[in-house]
Amino acid sequence: MKISQVIIEKIKTDNEFSIELAKVMKVQQQSVIGLARRNSSKLSLYQAVLFYKEKGYSEEQIFEKENQLSKTSVK
């Protein structure tokens, strides 16, 4: 499953959020931002999803809906 644009934008624009996520994932902040730019599947790893949930995001907010994925893949 792909991470939603809500989370991607949060990582790219919220410095504190991306720093904390980098600590959880044990990588540098710039690496996390790069993962967000590429919409990498690594952002959906278990420890990252737990972090998003700790920050108050629901699974519906964290992951793109399947119908959104099929619409984007048709283009």
Phi, psi and omega in degrees: 000143179271150177282144183289160177295333177301312180290317179303311180295323178298316179297316184287333187250341183254104184302312182297317179300314182290327176295313181296319178297319178299319178298316180297320183274354180060045175224174178282156180302318181298328177294318179296317179296320176297320176298321179293318179299324181269358184051050184291146177293344178296338177288350178256013176296155186309311183294328177290317179297320176300320178299314179300318180294321177298331179276001174101006179274140176272166178299326178296327178279332184283317186254145173292145176288150183302320181293331175291323179296317182292326178293319181287332181281344180285328184298000000 
